[in-house]
């Protein structure tokens, strides 16, 4: 292992041991939860040199003579061809399905049309293997779930935490949605292959994981204020290892295979946390809504996303962390007492708040927003309840919190952007995103509390100005 700072090897080894223990614990929990999850859960995780050969052995041992590999042009070169060769040596017939961008797009997108294409391709398959990262994995996950077929994954980048989750992100009817799917039966990753991926992909995985403290805080708020189900196991899985990953950020940025092995294991555990919780709440909060919102705007304009999802999440996490810092330092009961009530006429003016989105999407946002937003006496009652219980809740949130400077330093060390300016979002656009992205999902997040306390607009302006100033923009 190369460590340019002369330190970190011990931390990586300790993190690897702890994460391997966490993976084993999660697999045991998932086996217990299998009936709730429809019987299809991940039963094997293999991160290490030679993973391609072991993946071929796993698939071949499953029995079906026909194996279908789904990949794109890049992931076929990265691992698909090697897997096909290894399967052929084991006497298996192999079909390789290469996904290509649809007309007018430079990249493959997980959307309704592409999922339907994959579904047709795997209809008659024996074994199905997704070779790739987020887009390929989500397409295969949804297609096989609809066909009732198991699938395995060979990861080509540590770019996202969906490898082991039971949900998928899909662009459906113009809206970026998180929808139920099923889990991969096995996940394989060779750190050497991860290190050969474009650096921004692994940085995206790091950026996605950086949101953990704040997505957890959002989940706690939803649980305590709106009664959302909460499971303590996800937090247990990453205890300690997450901090060690932050300490190794510079190694992730330098494409160190051992560090990327730790990153991949952390991603796997993060995916398990969502499966155990039965939702994306442990790993996805308000910062993810900002990233999804930016994607929705781009797709509405017929353009590709501004950046990889995880890179956008990392930037939005910087903003979210600074908002949570203000929340924990504030007199929240006093803010709630002074805040004006929500004006329901605002629902009729959402087209002005979402000027870059078409009417059909704004109509769906309205439906989501109306389900979540409290009005009139219901809002007053909720404000009183929050004010009365705030001291205890603030303590719970403080225990999960991580200072913004800690996350920002780790993101910079990994080579991740820390300002929306890095991908062409100006200050006004960033402010508006923080103010309205909460509306696209009916899940309660910290941004909703800030809005009801009357501080979302001014605090959004403040943190955006700080972040842009720190980035020199």
Protein Blocks (a to p, Z undefined) as FASTA:
>chain_A
ZZfkopajlmmmmmmmmmmmmmmmmmmmmmmmmmmnnopacfbdcddehklmmmmmmmmm
nopabdcddddfklmmmmmmmmmmmmmmnopacddddddddehiabdcddfklmmmmmmm
mmmpcbdcdeddfkmmmmmmmmmmmnopacddddfbdfbfklmmcbdcddeehiacdddd
dddfbdcddfklmmmpcfklmmmmmmmmmmmmmmmmmmmmmmmmnopacdfklmmmmgoj
lmmmmmmmmmmmnopaklmmmmmmmmmmmmmmmmmnopaklmocfklmmmmmmmmmmmmn
opacfbdfklmmmmmmmmmmmmmmmmmmpcfklmmmmpccddfklmmmmmmmmmmbcfkl
mmmmmmmmmmmmcghjlmmmmmmmmmmmmmmmmmmmmmmpccfklmmmmmmmnopafbfk
lnopafklmmmmmmmmmmmpcbdcfklmmmmnopmmmmmmmmmmmmmmmnoZZ
